[in-house]
Each structure stands twice: as C-alpha cells, then as structure tokens.
Amino acid sequence: MKTIKDKGMVIEMDNCVVMDDGIKIRFDVYRPAKEGRYPAIITYGPYSKGMHFSQSYGLFWKRIKEAYPEILEGTSGKYMNWETVDPEKWVPEGYAVVKVDSRGTGRSEGVIDNCSDREVQDFYNCIEHVATLPWSDGKIPGLGISYYAIILWAVAAKCPPHLRDIIPFEGGFRLLS
C-alpha cells in the first residue's frame, strides 16, 4: 500500500482485502486528512481505479469539459475515473471515497467474471471489510453509474449489514441468483 497526502486528503493506494478463495482485491481510499471516522462512499467495478477518465475515454472527457465546464468547479479533476465519484468533491464534505477494482481488473487478482454471483460476493466482502477500517464509521453508501450501478443493485439485494444507502443511476438490475 502506498500513502500520499494531497489537497487535504490522505490517499491510500492499493489496499488489499483477501476473498474467501484467496484472491486479493485492491482498492484505493481517499479520506479527510483530519483524524476521525467517516462514511465511505464505495464504487466497485472493472474500469481500473488507477486510470484517469481522460486516459480511458479521452473524447468523452474533452466533450464533458467543453459542454459542462462547471464539472471542474472545486476540483482539479486529477482523481476522476470513468463512472465513479470525484474524491475532491466528496472528501471536503466529510466522506471517504473507496474505489475498488473488481476481480481480474485493474490491480486486483483473479479472472474477470462480470455480473456473476462471485463478483457480487466480492463486492459484499469489500463493503464489510471497509466498515471495519479504523477511519470508517461503519456506514457505507454505494454510488455508481452504468456498470457500477448494475453491480450496486445486485449487492444491495444481498443486504450487506453496513451498506446504508445506494445511489445507482443509468444502470439496470437483475437478481443474479
């Protein structure tokens, strides 16, 4: 794990949680630099937590900045990824942001298995793990667009004890099992 401080945030990169089958799932945490316990907005998906929006979808990034310049008000945009939250917007409001690379994607081990029961269980395990971290207040809201919303609906159906709220948009839902 690598820890840096930037823009009033403590950023912990490549945290690890081990799944029941031994696979290591990696996640980044962005949290207030001020000591305390915070709710953690979690996203879980396949689009690499470490890849900036402009690297993965350069044309869309350019179009969004031109059409909606207000998107960068109050943020450098440095930590923006495809379909996830911008930590520079949420951390100053008293939230931590947790971005998880799903199994077999980004920095996580294993073989990708999108929208599977295994993936839903991994997400469930990640939610419950984050709730135990020393800076977490145990309240874990989930947020996601498109794929991130789809998997969020699926994990919410399993009722993880620490998942408090979900904010899915532009994502369908189907019960996996």
N, C-alpha and C positions, 0 to 999 in steps of 0.2 A: 504494500500500500504506500502511496506517495501522498504527502500532505503539503498543501500550499495555502497561503493566505492572499486574498485578492478582493478588493472592493468591499471590505467589511465582512467577508465570508471566509470560513475555513472550508477548504475543498479537499476531500479525501478521495483519491482516485484508486480504483481497482480494489475496493473492499471485497471480501470473499465470504460467501456462505456456501457450505457444503450440503448438497442434497442427500437424501436417504440412500441413493445409489452411488455416492462418492463423487459425483460430478460437481465441479466448482463453478458457481455462478458469480459473476463480478458485477459490482455496482459502484457508482460514484455518489458521493454525498456533498451537498452544498448546504452549509448551515451558518447561522449567525456566529460571528466571532465572539460575541458576548456569551459567557458561560450561562447555561440554562438548559431547560428541557423544552423541546419544540415538537409540534405536529410535523409529520413528514409526508409531503406530497410525493407519491410514488408513481413512476411510469415504468412499464415493463414491455420490452419489445425487441424486434430484430434489426433495428436500423442504426446500430452502433452508437452507443452513448458518447464515444470519443470523437465522432465525426461531426464537424460543424455543418450546419444547414447548407452553407454555400458550397461545401465540398461534394455533398451528395446530390443536391438539387440546385445547382448554380443559377439556372434560368429562372426557377421559381423564386429564389432568394432575390434576384435582381428585380423581378416584376413586383414582388411584395413591397420591397423598399421604395420603389417608384410610385406604386399605387396607394400605399398606406405608410407614408413616412413616419406617422405617429407611433408605429410599432417599435421604433428605436428610441422613443422618448423615455428617459430614465434608465437606459441600458446601453451598454457598449455593443451588445449583441454577440459578444465573444463566446458565450456558453450556450448559444441557441442551437438546438438539434431539430431534425425533422420530427414534427408532430408531438413534441414534448414541451414542457413548461420552461420558461426562461428564469433561471435562478436569480438573476439580477432584479427581477420584478417581485419575486415572492419572498426571498430571504429578508429584505428590509421590512417586510410586513410581519415577520416573526415566524416564518415557516422554514423548515429544512426542505430540500428537494433531493429526492433519491431517484437516480436514473439507472435502470437495470438492463444489462444485455441479456436477452433470453438465451437459453441453452443453444449452443452451437453458433452463436453470433457474436460479433464484436470481440470482446476479451473473455467471454465465457466458454467453458469447455463443453464437449459433447457434440451431438449431431442435432441440427435444427429439426424441429418437429412442430411446425406452426399449428396453432389451434387444437392441439391434442390434449387429452386428459393429463399427460405427463407435464406439458407446459403449464397448464392451469395449476397443477400441484406445485410446480416450481415457484410460480408467482405467489401462491398461498404461503409457501415456506418463506419466501423473501419478505412478505408483509409481516409475518410473525417474527422473523429474525430482526427486522428493523425496529419493531416495537420494543425489543429488549436492549437496544443500544443505549449507552449512558446519557446521551444528549436527547433521546427521544422521550416524549411524554406518553407514548403508547397509543396515540391517536394517529391513525394512518389514513388520510384521504387519498384516493386514487384519481388520476386525471389522464385522459387520453383522447387522441384524435385518430379516427380511422382504425388501423390495426390495434393501436393502443387502447382504443375504446372497446373493440370487439373482445379482446382478452380480458379487459377490465370487467365487462358484463359477465363473462364466464367465471372469473374468480369470485365475483360478488355472489353468484349463485351458490357457491360453496360456503359462504358465510364465515370468512376468517374472523376470529374474535376481535382483532384490532383494526379491521377495516371500518372506518367510521362513515365515510361519505364517498360517493363516486361522482365524477364529472366526466361522463363519456359524451363525445359528440362526433358526428359523421361516422358512426360505427354501428353495424347491425349486431344482432345477437342470436345465438342458438345455443341451447343447452348441449354440452358435449357428450355427457353420459346419461 
